[in-house]
Amino acid sequence: MSKPLTDQEKRKQISVRGLAGVENVADLKTNFNRHLHFTLVKDRNVATKRDYYFALAHTVRDHLVGRWIRTQQHYYEKDPKLGLDMEELQDIEEDAGLGNGGLGRLAACFLDSMATLGLAAYGYGIRYEFGIFNQKIANGWQVEEADDWLRYGNPWEKARPEYMRPVHFYGRVEHNPDGVKWVDTQVVLALPYDTPVPGYRNNIVNTMRLWSAKAPCEFHLKDFNVGGYIQAVLDKNLAENISRVLYPNDNFFEGKELRLKQEYFVVAATLQDIIRRFKASKFGSTEVVRMDLTTLPDKVAIQLNDTHPAMAIPELMRILMDDEKLTWDMAWDITVRTCAYTNHTVLPEALERWPVDLFQNLLPRHLEIIYEINRRHLERISALYPGDHDRLRRMSLIEEGGQKKINMAHLCIVGSHAVNGVAQIHSDIIKDTVFKDFYDVDPDKFQNKTNGITPRRWLVMCNPGLAEVIAERIGEDYIRDLSQLKNLLKFVDDDAFIRDIAKVKQENKMKFAVQLEEQYKVKINPNSMFDVQVKRIHEYKRQLLNCLHIITLYNRIKKEPNKPWTPRTIMIGGKAAPGYHTAKMIIKLVTAIGEVVNNDSVVGDRLKVIFLENYRVTLAEKVIPAADLSEQISTAGTEASGTGNMKFMLNGALTIGTMDGANVEMAEEAGEENLFIFGMRVKDVEALDKKGYDAMEYYNRIPELKQVIDQISSGFFSPGQPDQFKDIVKMLMQHDRFKVFADYEDYIKCQDKVSALYKNTKEWTKMVIHNIAGCGKFSSDRTIAQYAREIWGMEPSLEKIAAPDDPR
């Protein structure tokens, strides 16, 4: 009889099975042995951990490839014993940091859900050689280091040179009787790399295709004959710079030519790929059968993830008219029915507005098409609102005055059949304010699709202990139907379940505390409340409000050291855009506060402050399962949705937050009494804007706030440089767009409630169970099912297809 599995083994099994639909682990071991043999290492004893990692990665990839291309795999029969630590191997894998903040991570969750729901979907992007920078903290300051994530290769990807496509830039436009031609262009080649995206236990493996820029072979050959060989080779790099590095700005637009090149590059390569696939008759065929492009919207849906791929609209028009010789009206009908647009931000500085001059030089044909789209659009608005010139100015795709600019959000709205926000409150704000003029004209175009997260990564994989405790009560089906979590409400008063939930959290905290102590050399009290705010550093996310609470708490402990304070370990983490001075000063302030607090013997282990260096997905997977309190404290009306908030909720943290983004719906699902909600609502913020926000009024009225600001201002946290934080103080006092002081008082009171409840472990844990049970809505499976049915005209399927080694 086989020995029963330990809890740890059970957790690992649910995690491994969830990753790749693995039913037969023995087959993986056999394949692993084969790969290790071919990793240029003959003697197992001298294999490095990286060798083991690549062997394991190639093994899992092979397992997926079978399902990916549905061909039979042949395995060796040997079954070696693996003396490997999976977690150590996972740590060797580089993060593919190919996005900024939450937007790229959201796309990854969506790809997971599309595969799990059996949707024939592709994710397209750029294969950046250098992703989002690695953050080092040196003397309390952020220092950026290049993210050379490909230096050892990427075992998950497969180059597909047979699908390479040319992308054109610059040149001029010729209008001839037989049509329009874009000529004398510079060509860059787009080389695709494919990565498998497995669904959950359904044998479906979709594709993520990332484009890399390559110079064409015949680059500047004429220069070779006149001694310009070296320069010609060096110029080759200019073309390939397009996919060299990710721009590290989040919620901020920087109108650089290289960035526009990147945006057009991914769009042009992708549309050629889409049309090639549409025209082909069957899998793997290059034979053209479908010629009637009027049926394109019946077979293809293109979702624009913010305005970055907005060039898909004029590019599709160019292909349909210039290459396929369709009329404007036919091309426009196809384009609008094919494209849909998701808006991800309402911050004005984040909206893309490209200078017309840049377009004229780089993409002259597309500028002509955009001008014509705008002419026809304004003609329609003028007919609906005769004489309303101000409305025409507001709704134009071209912003006049000073330097002419193209408003890419307006282009997306006009050129799409559906427009959505990413949380109900955000979608309402879009309709009521930012895009109100467009909503008035086309109300049926506007929808909401509240964001979600994949429970496979953000519960089963990162928190197997919690996943198993839940599975023991309600079974494993919740992993693909997260709404089943509501069945946990039956156990909210079950003492054994309460104990199990609290035990898993404590285990996660102790494990993370060991890592923190090792990295930061700060003694961590694992019984303290782990109070966590991890996200991009930005004024609207209000890490500064958190700082004010930390200092207030510090002052209170110093004033009454014998009071039984609830101990806290407060962690703040996130990257600041390299050119964002205020965000970098916020990081310095957090580290400076930590220096004072962590070395104060009076405070001891009742308060510790840690800035988590280099926040990224792999760190999120460790900190989120260990968190007790999740800080979601943006000014109401500024965070479109947020997804970190959902990850913390699913992993058993309670939320302190404003009524902003998806927090609103989290409160609806779990019950507002089970979140710590504070601060102004959107209508209060609007009222304060009308009245005029006066920071000095709060500073003079609230003694604890005055003390905190005076400490920052006087150099209490920067004794060697008393005026170090003068810019932060000046901003808070004189031009704080995000009204930190207005919410300070309510935030502190709310934090006092948090501290009081934390002392009662049973009641705290019952509130946690209410939150986990209320997470069902926040699965990306639900989000994607809504996109599929309500925008793309597709029906999700939970059908499991045959594995490659099964009879068809």
JOBEL-V14780 format. One record per run of one state. SS is the DSSP state (a for helix, b for strand, c for the rest). FROM is the first residue (numbers start at 1). LEN is the number of residues. Records with the same first field share a line. If there is no record, write none. Layout:
SS->FROM-LEN, FROM-LEN
//
This chain:
c->1-6, 21-4, 38-6, 47-2, 70-16, 93-8, 117-5, 127-3, 131-3, 139-2, 146-11, 170-2, 177-2, 184-2, 199-6, 216-5, 225-4, 244-1, 246-11, 281-7, 289-4, 300-2, 306-1, 310-2, 324-4, 343-5, 351-2, 363-1, 385-4, 396-2, 400-5, 415-4, 422-2, 435-1, 442-1, 449-4, 454-1, 462-2, 475-2, 480-2, 492-3, 521-8, 535-4, 542-1, 560-8, 574-7, 599-5, 613-4, 627-2, 633-11, 651-3, 658-5, 671-1, 675-1, 678-4, 692-3, 702-1, 715-11, 735-5, 759-2, 774-2, 793-16
a->7-14, 25-13, 44-3, 49-21, 86-7, 101-16, 221-4, 229-15, 257-23, 293-7, 307-3, 312-12, 328-11, 348-3, 356-7, 364-21, 389-7, 408-7, 424-11, 436-6, 443-3, 455-7, 464-11, 477-3, 482-10, 495-26, 539-3, 543-17, 581-18, 604-3, 617-10, 644-7, 663-8, 672-3, 682-10, 695-7, 703-12, 726-9, 740-19, 761-13, 776-3, 780-13
b->122-5, 130-1, 134-5, 141-5, 157-13, 172-5, 179-5, 186-13, 205-11, 245-1, 280-1, 288-1, 302-4, 339-4, 353-3, 398-2, 405-3, 419-3, 446-3, 453-1, 529-6, 568-6, 607-6, 629-4, 654-4, 676-2, 779-1
//
